[in-house]
Amino acid sequence: MHGGLLTMATKLTLLAACLSLESVQLAAAEAKSAADSVDAQKAADNPAAQTADPLPAKVDLRPELEKYGLGPRQQGKRSTCSVFTTAAAYEFALAKHRGRGEPLSVEYLNWASNQLLGRNEDLGQFFHHLVRAIGKYGACPEADMPYRQKFDPAFAPSDDAKKHAHEFGDLGFQVHWIKRFHPERLSDEQFLEIKKTLARGFPVAAGASHSRLFVGYRDDPAKDGGGIFLTKDSGAGRFAEVTYEFAKKEVNDAYWVNIPVEK
């Protein structure tokens, strides 16, 4: 009899425990539902917190460059790839602002960077020096100081070139650094920002052992790294491409340029 009572007591205890557990689970479910409702409302009230639209699988700015008359140019045997790339980034921003394109003088930018550094040589330039040189000396149209296939240390800008360069400096260019110069490989965030910038319609100046302007991309799982960047390449004198893997390993610095629209 005592054994039967113990069994009944045990059953009652187990029943009470189950009811208690069910109550706890129900309360937890209600709390989670309420929290989810609050989070959903916050997301609705804050669009920036919502999941961003996925990037397109491909972007191609080459037709826009051609429309503006800003196709590839040839640097020849000189070490001026970074100067060509910088000129290309700025002249695209200017064309986007004006609605018409005009090539900028690579020769003037090379001169300006040499002035900034206190030298008169043709040893190549870094993006950060070129950006600073434009900030101080401006830039002028290609017609004011045409590119020469051989460096001439005595070649200096005319008064007209300097006048136009001064006017250029008043246009309000903004430089956006995605990666400042460093030999470490691109981070995932920097790689993604390059693609986002291209998807917004702006090319990206990419510095490596040879600098190029990235003018598009195409996702392709058959390519190293999962795709390719389209490039405007002054070394080849044409549009070309590099793989995502190359960009991740080799790009030391990257930036883009725009002129903000006045509101």
N, C-alpha and C positions, 0 to 999 in steps of 0.2 A: 504493500500500500504506500509505504514511504517512497519507494522507488517510483511509483506512478505519479505521486505528487511532485517529485523532483523533475520528472519529465515534463509535466504540465507547466511548472514554473519556468523551466528552460525555454519551452516553446513561447511562453508569454514574453520572456525577456528578449528572445530573438525577434519576435513580432514587433516589440516596441523599438528595438534597434533599427529594424528595417523601415518602420514608419518615420523614425527620426532622420535616417539617411535620405529617404525620399524627400523629406521637407527641406533638408540642406541642399540637395541637388536642385530642387525646384526654385529655391531662393537664389542660388547661384545663376541659374539659367535666366531668371528675371533680371538680375543685376547686369549680366552680360548683354542682354537685349537692350536694356536702358542705356548702357555705355555705348553700344553700337549706334543707337539712335542719335546720341549726342555727337559722336564722331562724324556721322553722316551729315548732320546739320552743319558742323564746323567746316567740313569739306565743301558743302554747298555755298557757305558764306565766304569761303576763301578759295577762289579759283586756282591760286598758285599752289595750293596744297593738293590739288587733284592730280591724277596721273597724267603726265604730258603725252601728247600724241606721239606715236612712234615715228622715227625718221623715215623718209622715203628710201627705197632700196637703191635709188640712183639720183644723182644731181649732175647737171651739165651746164656750166656757164659759158661754154665756148661760143654758142650762137650769139649771146649778148656781147661778148668781147668783139666778135666779128662785126656785129651791128654798129658798134662804136668805132670801128676801125682800129682796134687795139689787139690785133693778132700778134703772133710771136715775132720777135726780132732776133737777129744773130749777133752774138758778142764777139765772134772771131776768136783769135788766139789770146785775147787779153783776159786777165783775171777779174772780170767785172760781173760775174753772175749775180752776186748779192745786190749790186747797183741796179742791174736790169730788173731784178725781182722787186726791189723797193719802188722803182719807178712804175712798174706795172701795178703794184698795189695802190699807189696814190693816184695814178691816172684813172684807174677804174672807179675809185671813190669820187673823183672829180667828175667823171662822165655820168655817174649815177646821180650826182647832184645837179648837173647842168642839163642832162638829157642829150649830150653830145660828147664825143670823145676827141681827145687831142693828146698824142704821145708826148711824154715829158723827156727832157734832155738827160740822158744817162751821163753824158760828158760833164754837164754842169753839176750833177749830184756827186760824181767822183771828185771833181774839183772842190766842192763844198766840204766833203768829208775830209779831204786832205787839208783844207784850211783849218777845220776844227781840230785836227790832230797835229797841226804844225809840221806837215811833211809835204813833199811834192814827188810822190812815187806812185807806181802802178802795181801795188802789191795785193790788191783786193781789199774789201771793206767788210765790216761787221754790221748787221742790222741796227744794233743799238747806236752805233756811231752815225750811220746814215740818217736815222730818225732824229737824232740830236742836230745833225747838220741841217736838215730841212727846217727844224724848228728855229734855227739861228739864221740861215741864209736863204730859206725858201727853195723854190724850184721854178724852172722856166720851161717853155715849150721846146721840143726837139729842134724846131726850125731856128731858134735863137742860138743854139750851140750844138751843131750836129755831131753825132758820134764819129770818132775816127778809129780806123782799124789798127792804128799804132799810136801808143801814148806819146803825147808831146808835152813835156813839162812847162813849155812856154805858153801853151794854149790857155787863155783866160777869158772869162765871160765879157761880153760887150756891155756898154751902158744900158742898152735896151734889155739885154738878158737879166741884168741885175734889177732893173725896174720891174720887169714882169715877175721876177722871183720874189721881190718884196710884196707885190700884190697877192701872190700865191700864199704867202704866209698869213694873210688876213682872212682866209676862207674858213677857218675854224675846224681844221682836221682833228679827228680824235683817233689815237692809236690804242688798240686793245691787245695787250700781250696775253697770249694763251700760254706761252712758255718763254721765259727769259733764258738767255744763253746758259746752257749747262749740258755737259756731255752725257748725262744719264738719259736713259730711254724715256719716251713719252709715257706718262701715266695713263691709266684708263680714262680718267676724267679729262685730261688734255686731248687725248685722241678723240673722245666723244665731242669735245667742244669744237674741234676742227670740223667735224662732220656737221654739227649744228650750225656753225657759221656759214658753211657752204650751202646748207639747206635754207638759210635766211637770205641767200643771194649775194654773198660777198666772198671773194677769193681770199686765200690765206697764204701769206708769205712764209715759206718753210726753209729754214737754213740747215745745211748739212755740209759735207765736204764739197758739195755742189748745190747751190741754192736754186729753188724753183718756186713758181707760183702755183699753188693747188687751185684748180678751177672746176673741180667736180669730184665725184666719187661713184663707184659702182660696187655694191656687195656681190661677191662671187665666191662661193665656198671652194671653188676649184683653184683659187689663187692663194698664195701664201698670206696668212693672216686673215683670210676671208674676204678679200676684195682688192680694189685698186683705187688710187687717187689719179685723176686726170691732171696733167701739169702743163703749164706754159713754160717752155724750157729754152732759155737763150743759148745754152750750149749746143743744143741740137738745132735751134732755129725753127722749132715746130712744136705743135702740141704732142705730148708724150704721156707716159704713165709710170707710176711706181706702185709696188704692192703695199698693202696695209702693213705687212711685216717689216718691209724696208723703212716705212715711215716711223713705226714704233721704235725701231732700233737706231735709226740714223738722224732723225730730226733733233737738232740741238736747240733751236729757238723757233718761235712761230708767233705771228701777229696778223691782225687785219686792221683796215682803216676805213673810216667813214666820215662824212660831214653831216652832223645832225640836222634834221629838218626843223626849221623854226616853227613854233606853234603860236 
